[in-house]
Amino acid sequence: MIRFKKMHGNGNDFIVIENLTKTNSLSKSQLIKMGDRKRGLGFDQLITINPPKNSKHDFYVKFFNSDGSEADMCMNGVRSIGVFLWEAGLAAMKPLLLGTKSKPVLVMPSSGKKVKVLLDFPAREKIPMSEAKFLEKCGLKKYEFINAGNRHLVIETKKVFSYDLDELSIKLRKRKFFRDVNISLFAKHSKNLDLRTNEAGAGETLSCGSASAATASFNFNNGSPIKIISAGGELSLRKINDKLEMTGPAEFICEGIWLRK
């Protein structure tokens, strides 16, 4: 039996399991069963909270997609972990430095049901010429390739909500280079950005925190904050020197026991 809590960060939903008071291990097949939305619990990611691997960190967090694969980073999930730890009394109500597969992130309490996360500013990366030519053949010209703890292809289009994102994602992920890349569509509206994301290993989600960070990273103007609007709600982002701060909701949905099979 595994005790869990279900949470969401801006509509991005998670099963959270703590490996602090009891160690739980899950096979890939068990993760897939739990992730099934009709026969299991259903989630975009399952998150485990573990003892720190680095003495400077408070905890170590692992993220697993609904297809059983491991993700490098999940910013909506990180905010949810902060709330989980504070509410369970597993950590004092103060900033927490969380280790992840890619890089550490700082999660901080905020007002109401919102939580702040501070991370290294996302970095632009180059796409190999062969892949750039392939994107051009797909009719994609305005895009950025960003590392925000995991890799993102962020495409600017006026057809954010009418574009067939699933079809595009399937086509791109047939190529090895894009297999583990999150694929997003965005459009500018004044100081706000509309965003849709198909996450590698999870499909399209109501919100993607790292995609929001990636998209905001090359759209800041004169240091003004940016609001990212997705189907799940709203995230606020701002640049602070060489860091990026994200503020958004993190809430509990339910809790229960998974009968291991």
C-alpha positions in Angstrom: 0.0 0.0 0.0 1.2 3.5 -0.9 -0.2 6.6 0.7 -0.5 9.5 -1.7 -1.9 13.0 -2.0 -3.2 14.5 -5.3 -2.4 18.1 -6.0 -2.5 20.5 -8.9 -0.4 23.6 -9.8 -2.4 25.7 -12.2 -4.3 22.7 -13.5 -1.2 20.6 -13.9 -2.1 17.6 -11.7 0.2 15.4 -9.6 0.3 12.4 -7.4 2.7 13.2 -4.6 4.4 10.5 -2.5 6.9 11.2 0.3 9.8 8.9 0.8 10.9 10.5 4.1 9.0 8.5 6.7 8.7 5.4 4.6 10.5 4.4 1.4 8.3 3.5 -1.6 9.6 2.2 -4.9 7.6 2.0 -8.1 8.3 0.1 -11.3 7.6 1.6 -14.7 4.6 -0.6 -15.1 3.1 0.5 -11.8 3.6 4.1 -12.7 1.7 3.5 -16.0 -1.1 1.8 -14.1 -1.3 4.7 -11.6 -1.3 7.3 -14.4 -4.2 5.7 -16.2 -7.1 8.2 -15.9 -9.8 5.5 -16.2 -8.3 2.5 -14.4 -5.8 4.2 -12.1 -5.4 7.6 -10.3 -4.5 9.7 -13.3 -1.8 12.4 -13.3 0.4 14.4 -15.5 3.4 13.6 -13.2 4.0 11.5 -10.1 6.4 13.2 -7.8 8.4 11.6 -5.0 10.0 13.6 -2.2 13.3 12.1 -1.0 16.1 12.9 1.4 18.6 15.3 0.0 21.6 14.1 -2.1 23.5 17.3 -1.5 24.1 18.7 2.0 23.1 22.2 0.9 19.7 21.0 -0.3 16.6 20.5 1.9 15.1 17.6 -0.1 15.6 15.8 -3.4 12.6 15.6 -5.8 12.0 13.2 -8.6 9.3 13.6 -11.4 7.8 10.8 -13.4 5.5 11.2 -16.4 2.2 9.3 -16.9 4.0 7.0 -19.5 6.5 5.9 -16.8 9.4 8.0 -18.0 11.4 10.3 -15.7 11.2 14.1 -16.3 14.1 16.4 -15.5 12.0 19.3 -14.0 8.4 20.4 -13.3 7.9 24.0 -12.0 4.2 23.6 -11.2 5.2 20.4 -9.4 7.9 22.2 -7.4 5.4 24.7 -6.1 3.1 21.8 -5.1 5.9 20.1 -3.2 6.5 23.2 -1.2 2.9 23.3 -0.1 2.9 19.5 0.6 6.0 19.8 2.9 4.7 22.9 4.8 1.2 21.5 5.3 2.5 18.1 6.4 4.8 19.7 9.0 7.8 18.0 7.2 9.5 21.4 6.8 9.2 24.8 8.5 7.2 27.5 6.7 10.3 29.0 5.0 12.2 28.9 1.7 13.3 25.4 0.7 16.1 24.5 -1.7 15.0 21.4 -3.6 17.5 19.3 -5.6 16.2 17.8 -8.9 17.7 15.8 -11.7 18.6 18.9 -13.6 19.3 21.8 -11.2 18.3 23.0 -7.7 15.3 25.4 -7.3 14.2 27.6 -4.4 10.5 27.4 -3.4 9.1 30.1 -1.2 5.8 30.7 0.6 3.6 33.5 -0.8 0.2 35.0 -0.1 -3.1 33.0 -0.3 -2.8 29.8 -2.2 0.2 31.0 -4.3 3.8 29.9 -4.1 7.0 31.4 -5.5 9.8 29.6 -7.2 13.2 31.0 -8.0 15.3 29.3 -10.7 18.3 29.9 -12.9 17.3 32.1 -15.9 16.5 29.7 -18.8 19.1 29.6 -21.5 18.8 29.6 -25.3 20.3 26.6 -27.1 21.1 26.0 -30.7 19.3 23.5 -32.9 21.4 21.4 -35.3 21.1 22.6 -38.9 19.4 19.4 -40.0 16.7 19.8 -37.3 16.2 23.5 -38.2 15.7 22.5 -41.9 13.1 19.9 -40.8 11.2 22.6 -38.7 11.2 24.8 -41.8 9.7 22.0 -43.9 7.0 21.8 -41.2 6.3 25.5 -41.8 7.8 26.6 -38.5 9.8 29.8 -38.7 9.3 31.8 -35.5 10.6 29.6 -32.6 13.1 29.4 -29.8 14.8 26.4 -28.3 15.2 26.9 -24.5 16.6 24.9 -21.6 14.6 25.7 -18.4 15.7 22.7 -16.5 14.3 20.6 -19.3 14.2 21.4 -23.1 11.5 23.3 -24.8 10.7 24.1 -28.4 8.6 27.3 -28.1 6.7 28.3 -31.3 5.1 31.7 -31.9 1.8 31.5 -33.8 -1.5 33.4 -33.9 -3.4 30.0 -34.0 -2.6 28.9 -30.4 -6.0 27.3 -29.8 -6.8 26.1 -33.3 -3.4 24.6 -34.1 -3.3 20.8 -34.1 -0.6 20.5 -31.4 -0.9 16.8 -30.9 -0.3 16.1 -34.6 2.8 18.4 -34.6 4.2 16.8 -31.5 3.8 13.3 -32.9 5.6 14.4 -36.1 8.5 16.1 -34.3 9.0 13.3 -31.7 9.6 10.8 -34.4 12.9 12.5 -34.7 15.4 11.5 -32.0 16.4 15.1 -31.3 12.9 16.1 -30.3 11.9 12.9 -28.5 12.2 14.3 -25.0 11.4 17.9 -25.8 8.3 19.8 -24.6 6.6 21.5 -27.5 4.7 24.8 -26.9 2.6 27.3 -28.9 2.4 30.9 -27.7 0.9 34.2 -28.8 1.5 37.7 -27.5 -1.4 39.9 -26.1 -0.1 43.1 -24.7 1.8 42.1 -21.5 0.2 38.7 -21.4 1.1 35.5 -23.3 -1.3 32.7 -24.3 0.4 29.3 -24.0 -0.3 25.6 -24.8 2.1 22.8 -24.2 2.4 19.2 -25.1 4.8 17.6 -22.5 7.1 14.7 -23.5 5.8 11.7 -21.6 2.5 13.3 -20.6 0.8 14.8 -23.6 -1.0 18.2 -23.6 -1.4 19.5 -20.1 -3.6 22.4 -18.7 -0.4 24.2 -17.7 3.4 23.7 -17.9 5.5 25.7 -15.5 8.9 25.2 -17.2 7.3 25.9 -20.6 6.0 29.2 -19.1 9.5 30.0 -17.8 11.0 29.2 -21.2 8.5 31.3 -23.0 8.8 34.3 -20.7 12.6 34.2 -20.8 12.8 35.8 -24.3 9.7 38.0 -24.0 10.6 40.3 -21.1 10.5 44.0 -22.0 12.1 46.6 -19.7 12.0 44.3 -16.7 8.2 44.3 -16.5 6.5 41.1 -15.2 4.8 38.8 -17.7 1.6 36.9 -17.2 1.3 33.5 -18.9 -2.3 32.4 -19.6 -3.0 28.7 -20.2 -6.1 26.5 -20.0 -5.3 25.8 -16.3 -5.0 29.4 -15.2 -2.4 32.1 -14.8 1.3 32.3 -13.8 3.2 35.5 -13.1 6.9 35.7 -14.0 9.6 38.3 -13.6 13.4 38.5 -14.2 15.6 39.1 -11.1 19.2 39.6 -12.2 20.3 36.1 -13.4 17.2 34.4 -11.9 13.6 34.0 -12.9 10.8 34.1 -10.3 7.5 32.3 -10.9 4.4 32.9 -8.8 1.4 30.6 -9.1 -1.2 28.4 -7.3 -0.6 25.0 -5.7 -3.6 23.2 -4.1 -4.6 19.8 -2.7 -7.3 17.8 -4.5 -7.6 14.6 -2.4 -5.6 11.9 -0.6 -5.8 8.1 -0.4 -4.1 4.8 -0.5 -2.9 3.0 -3.7 -3.2 -0.8 -3.4 -0.1 -2.0 -5.1 -0.7 -4.5 -7.8 
